[in-house]
Amino acid sequence: MSDAHQGTRTDYRDTVDTVGSIAARRMRLLGLIRKETQQIKRDPSSLAIAFVLPVVLLLLFGYGVSLDARNLGIAFVVEQPDADTASLLGAFRRSPLFEPREYRDIQTAERAFSARQVFALVWLRSDFARRLRGHGDAPIGVIVNGVDANQARIGTGYIQGVWRKWLAGWLREQGIDGAPPVVLEPRIWFNAAVRSRDFLVPGLIAILMTLIGALLTSMVVAREWERGTMEALLVTPIRIPELMLGKLAPYFALGMGSMLLCVAVGVGLFGIPLRGSVLVLLATSALFMLVALGMGLLISIIAKNQYVAGQMAIITTFLPAFILSGFIFAIGSMPAPIQWISHIVPARYFVAILQTLFLAGDVWRIILFNSAALLVMMVLLLGRARGSFRKRLD
Amino acid sequence: MRLRAISKTFRAGGMEVRAVDGLALDIARGGITGLIGPDGAGKTTLMRLATGLLTPDPNASSATVHRSRQQRDPTVELRVLGIDVLAEPMRVQETIGYMPQRFGLYEDLSVRRNLELYADLHGVAHAARASRFAELLELTGLGRFTERLAGRLSGGMKQKLGVACALVRPPPLLLLDEPTVGVDPVSRRDLWSIVQAMARDNGVTVLVSTAYLDEAEHCDDIVLLHRGRLLGQGPPRRFSEAMRGRCFHVSAGSMRRRALQLRLSRDPAVLDVVLEGAGARVVARAPGALSLPALAAEVSDLVIRPVEPRFEDAFIDRLAAAVGSGRAPAPLPTAATTSRPGSGASREQPSKATHAVRPGGDAPPIDAPAIDAPVIEVSGLQRRFGRFVAVKGLDFEVRRGEIFGLLGANGAGKSTTFRMLCGLLPASAGKVRVAGLDMRRSAPRARGRLGYMAQRFSMYGDLSVLQNLRFFSSAYGLRGEHQRARIDWALATFELEDIQRERSGDLPLGFKQRLAMAAALLHEPEILFLDEPTSGVDALVRREFWQRINALAESGTTILVTTHFMDEANYCDRLVIMADGEVLAAGTPMALIERARRPQQPEPTFEDAFIALISAHRKASEQAA
């Protein structure tokens, strides 16, 4: 076979660019990016994390998980029905928050309550109408199921709200004015409908971007170590910044694509408002994506097998982003030490930006402060990754 | 390449392992240099040091130990192509080509994409690529598979693609770390012709490490390593010439080969003995005519003739000198410890059975196993996975006390057959009887009577040797006095007493293998299944292993073995060669070798016979397709 080759052989030295030239650098970088893109296309799991998981989570949080109290079953005990009790019952019926069921005696109602068929008991005694018309101090008994403390608090508030509103209307009807000297009239800003979905979905975007940036990236780099492809890559003219950029660019694109999908589904399907500017959203998302990628790269430098990398990414990035970012649990109501810890969770800053952008608009004070924090983190993380990424095995 | 005072120490679990120990070495430009040494000799570490992937330790013996880390120790020197690797690792990495042991292929990319990636990384101009790729694809025979995913290639083709990727831009120096490990003989031959073509036509200097000693003959220069130290360097012929006058072929028509080998291995004049052809190949401890008076007195037709020395002989000689003794392990205590009938002591002596006349008349008398009812009967055995037929109708029989081999290239259906025989996988069609039991109906009962040693180390690495033996003996249902007796037997027979408290995961490969074999024999199985028991094991351990297997077969245990080492075929009494799920040939190793004898190949080896069979089969199936 060698004889046949003698004729066709060319001297390749002429055709090879010098290693340091811009053309050679560009060729290497594009080659890596192309390779990574093809691998992503062939790997169903990374596509699933980027595009299927967001939709599933959005649907779950959008429809299923809700922190609101809605359609609460109430046992409405009316011992002696009359026009006034019917009017009050009607007020509860009209509210979208409640589904009252009428009972005549407290015993049956309590049984339903114990069986958790209803969430709360509203008890109008037989002297309700008499006392209301008599001295104007008609007490109503309210018993709430306190197992879910959050729901109990919200439910109690709602019941009081309906009661007060009805009372005010009733007084007006009776021509008694000025009876309640102070009327509290709460007005809720930024999320007037008080839909928890509107604040969960922006937070979810931060979670998903953490997942793609840190988990996916750390695992694909670890995979290269595990399969030995990294060892072969290291002994080529490739430079470390090229290697890092070649990894970052495709996953950056993937993360941003996933973010856009989330925004489209959130705004389009769930009608979540986007009050801030799209440009600011893109810029801050890009910044956060780089932070997440920096975490992923750092993890992959420490953990050189996929299993460990995955575990580390979940524990150090995903779980904190879920719990300590203010995505679900308000940071302000956490104990002080945990609040301090939450400051090192990058998702915290991004969740703040996102919730502001979606629900309030371009509030520059919040956006700039949190972006600055993210910028500092990005520089630290990527700088550290660059510093500890070596073309060495030991 | 120039190395001075190069050491590299690894820390693992509190132990320090000196992988490379004060190496001083020069490797000349041009030609092929082979890096040869047993497992753990430091071959891979040396390659990685040369690529700048590892940095050597500071020189402990020089006075400059206490220098700060920034300052270089002038006694430690590592130059590749004149470039100081320690100062400019990037420049070395830019210049050389390297194929790591776990080849750096992207299995989820196609052959072409892999090539393109490395062309991009090495800056091969787009205009030059078409002709370059065509040339490499022709050289490697991968032209038909350019769009196939690398992960779907056979082991041999993957390695060829790995070499092609390292050659997209012919480097002045190419480092190949065990490119032929786990590759079938046909692909190994192809790989070597690719490497030789590169060295000859493109002036590429090649440094290649290998565990196959017969490959040494392909190299121009040999570097022999052992435990990180240099044992010798020179052209392969110089190694083998030193052994001239010490290599003999010994045969005795009236004595069975295994018995002969056992006798020879105990002889003080003998350094090494392996089975070959109709007799045994012997390396004597000292040059001069080999005289075996004790044996000659016993056997009348003893024939001793000198043979050409090989590189392997020199390797064994040097290693034996380095290790301190080339002594064979103590032979297994035989029938005395086993309580089974039929493994009678009479078989120790050459019995009448050995003189059984073979059909064909002039064929040399070969081991004739004891005439017993077959222990394994296979007929019309088939296995389908969906539409793919992995095993297409096998027929063979194995008799008691036989060593029966299953040979074939990767993907030939050996492992599938093996699993069906062990009852791990049900057959799609056909009959399998093992130890007189139908595997379809009584697989669990049959499994109690067979031992299985998996290809990979299947002991618990974090348990001690003793704990492993205890666990496996209880898993086999041994208890009380009997269990203790069997564990004591295993510890004594496999010389594991001194290390019985050690963590088995930390043991050297040879000990691990002994432990695995001991565990498979605890319940005194009639049949022992060995799936590629010697893959990844160096020549010394392989020898020791086969001596144990031989002794075991002598004591009446039936042994079924798969292997990809062609010289190991000589240890089998009979064997089948498989390809694409069917049997290409069956018979004794000698008979198969005889079939390959051609005028142009008067003295074929078993490997030649194997390659001839596989190539003919491939040609035939290509024509059919």
Boltz contact constraints between the chains, C-beta under 6 A:
constraints:
  - contact:
      token1: [A, 2]
      token2: [B, 197]
      max_distance: 6.0
  - contact:
      token1: [A, 2]
      token2: [B, 201]
      max_distance: 6.0
  - contact:
      token1: [A, 12]
      token2: [B, 169]
      max_distance: 6.0
  - contact:
      token1: [A, 15]
      token2: [B, 125]
      max_distance: 6.0
  - contact:
      token1: [A, 15]
      token2: [B, 128]
      max_distance: 6.0
  - contact:
      token1: [A, 16]
      token2: [B, 123]
      max_distance: 6.0
  - contact:
      token1: [A, 16]
      token2: [B, 169]
      max_distance: 6.0
  - contact:
      token1: [A, 17]
      token2: [B, 123]
      max_distance: 6.0
  - contact:
      token1: [A, 19]
      token2: [B, 94]
      max_distance: 6.0
  - contact:
      token1: [A, 24]
      token2: [B, 123]
      max_distance: 6.0
  - contact:
      token1: [A, 27]
      token2: [B, 120]
      max_distance: 6.0
  - contact:
      token1: [A, 27]
      token2: [B, 123]
      max_distance: 6.0
  - contact:
      token1: [A, 28]
      token2: [B, 120]
      max_distance: 6.0
  - contact:
      token1: [A, 28]
      token2: [B, 121]
      max_distance: 6.0
  - contact:
      token1: [A, 31]
      token2: [B, 117]
      max_distance: 6.0
  - contact:
      token1: [A, 31]
      token2: [B, 120]
      max_distance: 6.0
  - contact:
      token1: [A, 31]
      token2: [B, 121]
      max_distance: 6.0
  - contact:
      token1: [A, 35]
      token2: [B, 117]
      max_distance: 6.0
  - contact:
      token1: [A, 38]
      token2: [B, 109]
      max_distance: 6.0
  - contact:
      token1: [A, 39]
      token2: [B, 108]
      max_distance: 6.0
  - contact:
      token1: [A, 42]
      token2: [B, 108]
      max_distance: 6.0
  - contact:
      token1: [A, 228]
      token2: [B, 100]
      max_distance: 6.0
  - contact:
      token1: [A, 228]
      token2: [B, 102]
      max_distance: 6.0
  - contact:
      token1: [A, 228]
      token2: [B, 104]
      max_distance: 6.0
  - contact:
      token1: [A, 229]
      token2: [B, 104]
      max_distance: 6.0
  - contact:
      token1: [A, 231]
      token2: [B, 100]
      max_distance: 6.0
  - contact:
      token1: [A, 232]
      token2: [B, 100]
      max_distance: 6.0
  - contact:
      token1: [A, 232]
      token2: [B, 104]
      max_distance: 6.0
  - contact:
      token1: [A, 235]
      token2: [B, 51]
      max_distance: 6.0
  - contact:
      token1: [A, 235]
      token2: [B, 93]
      max_distance: 6.0
  - contact:
      token1: [A, 235]
      token2: [B, 98]
      max_distance: 6.0
  - contact:
      token1: [A, 236]
      token2: [B, 121]
      max_distance: 6.0
  - contact:
      token1: [A, 237]
      token2: [B, 94]
      max_distance: 6.0
  - contact:
      token1: [A, 238]
      token2: [B, 121]
      max_distance: 6.0
  - contact:
      token1: [A, 392]
      token2: [B, 53]
      max_distance: 6.0
  - contact:
      token1: [A, 393]
      token2: [B, 53]
      max_distance: 6.0
  - contact:
      token1: [A, 393]
      token2: [B, 54]
      max_distance: 6.0
  - contact:
      token1: [A, 394]
      token2: [B, 54]
      max_distance: 6.0
